[in-house]
Amino acid sequence: MKRIWTLLTVLLSTAVMASAQSTMSCCTKPTNQNATEAFAMLATNEDFSGGHDAPLPFRYAGEGQPIEFKTPDGKTGKGFEIKSATPSDKYLFVIHEWWGLNDYIKQEAAQYAKDLPGVNILALDLYDGQVATTPEEAGKYMQAVKTDRAQAIIKGAVQYAGSKAQVASVGWCFGGGWSLQTALLAGKQDVGCVMYYGMPEKDVTKLKTLNTDVLGIFGSQDKWINPEVVAQFQKDMAAAKKKVTIKSYDADHAFANPSNPKYNKTFGDDAHALSVAYLKKNFKLKS
């Protein structure tokens, strides 16, 4: 009888340990991920990937030029710049969606250059030169982005702009989350942040360091950056005692992306007008 009880005890202990290890393996990793890494993992979700149709063909042929700048990790960063017609220390960083710095993003940069005279526009390349044309490629590139490298590119761009520069940012999807991270990384130089349906920062301690308010643009039908995620972001910003303005459209994820065949022009134009008005106010530009 004693042997039977001993055997049962060993089996029970083994089962408990196995259960604990299983729980740790499936639950521990997400808690260690930061906001941008958590968003990047969505690329493994077939519904998320399948919800992004391949970009429609488009070729940008307007003003602007590719540039390179030094980054703190000893490498170089890439971007696409449209300089202000008059010398200026105001910079808007434009951060691409999950396709990369393609011609659609260059077109968006050009539109902001027209809308914000007196502001230098710099579209950052967080993919280090890679541009996706299929959801499969986009998912691979987005997952491959290392937090340290992306942060180095943003810091290098701030250094390129100069210590006296005023910096604001705007981004979509993948770039929406990184727009908020840019505001955190730019510190006291940051004066504005527009994030379109990107993953919010969940660390209230980090949010407390923001030097600016935030304009968040979301779609109420978004299955990933859904209303619950947005509501939590509002709570976290309130806890950090920072201002956030939320504009939600009755639309799905990526509704404002011209590269998306499901692009909603009405909502996209309205959201862009809100972004321009916000940036003009924060840059203190004349109307």
Secondary structure, DSSP 4 states (H G I P E B T S, - for coil): -HHHHHHHHHHHHHHHHHHHHHHHHHHHHHHH--HHHHHHGGGG-HHHHHTSPPPPP----SS-EEEEEE-TTSSEEEEEEE--SS--SEEEEEE--TT-S-HHHHHHHHHHHHHSTT-EEEEEETTTT---SSHHHHHHHHHH--HHHHHHHHHHHHHHH-TT-EEEEEEETHHHHHHHHHHHHHGGGEEEEEEES-PPP--HHHHTT-SS-EEEEEETT-SSS-HHHHHHHHHHHHHTT--EEEEEESS-TTTT-TTSTT--HHHHHHHHHHHHHHHHHHHT---
